[in-house]
Amino acid sequence: MCSRCGATADGLPVTWTCSVENGGRLYFCDDCVRAHLRAIESRLDSSWW
C-alpha cells in the first residue's frame, strides 16, 4: 500500500519507491513519486511533502 495516497497493488511492484524514515519502511507508488520527485531527491521526509 502506498504510504502517501493509499494505492494498493498485488505484491510489491518493482517501480515503487521505498523510503526509510524514523526506523520504518514506507512505500510510494509511481504517481506519488513523480509528483514529489524533487523533495525525494532532496532527501526530505515525506511529512514535508
C-alpha positions as CSV (number, residue, x, y, z in Angstrom):
1,M,0.0,0.0,0.0
2,C,1.3,3.5,-0.9
3,S,2.1,5.5,2.3
4,R,1.0,8.7,0.6
5,C,-2.2,8.1,-1.3
6,G,-3.2,4.6,-0.2
7,A,-3.0,2.9,-3.6
8,T,-2.7,-0.8,-3.5
9,A,-1.0,-3.4,-5.7
10,D,-0.6,-7.2,-5.7
11,G,2.8,-7.9,-4.3
12,L,5.4,-5.1,-4.4
13,P,5.8,-3.6,-7.9
14,V,9.5,-3.0,-8.8
15,T,8.6,0.5,-9.9
16,W,7.5,1.6,-6.4
17,T,10.0,3.5,-4.2
18,C,11.0,2.6,-0.7
19,S,12.0,5.1,1.9
20,V,13.3,4.5,5.5
21,E,12.0,7.2,7.9
22,N,12.1,7.0,11.7
23,G,13.2,3.4,11.5
24,G,10.3,2.2,9.4
25,R,9.9,1.5,5.7
26,L,7.5,3.5,3.6
27,Y,6.5,2.6,0.1
28,F,5.3,5.1,-2.5
29,C,3.6,4.4,-5.8
30,D,4.7,5.7,-9.2
31,D,2.2,8.6,-9.3
32,C,3.3,9.9,-5.8
33,V,7.0,9.6,-6.7
34,R,6.5,11.5,-9.9
35,A,4.6,14.3,-8.1
36,H,7.2,14.7,-5.4
37,L,10.5,13.7,-7.1
38,R,12.4,16.9,-6.2
39,A,11.5,16.5,-2.5
40,I,12.6,12.9,-2.6
41,E,15.9,13.7,-4.3
42,S,16.5,16.4,-1.7
43,R,16.0,13.7,1.0
44,L,13.1,15.5,2.7
45,D,11.0,13.4,4.9
46,S,7.6,12.5,3.4
47,S,5.9,14.7,6.1
48,W,7.5,17.7,4.3
49,W,5.7,16.9,1.0
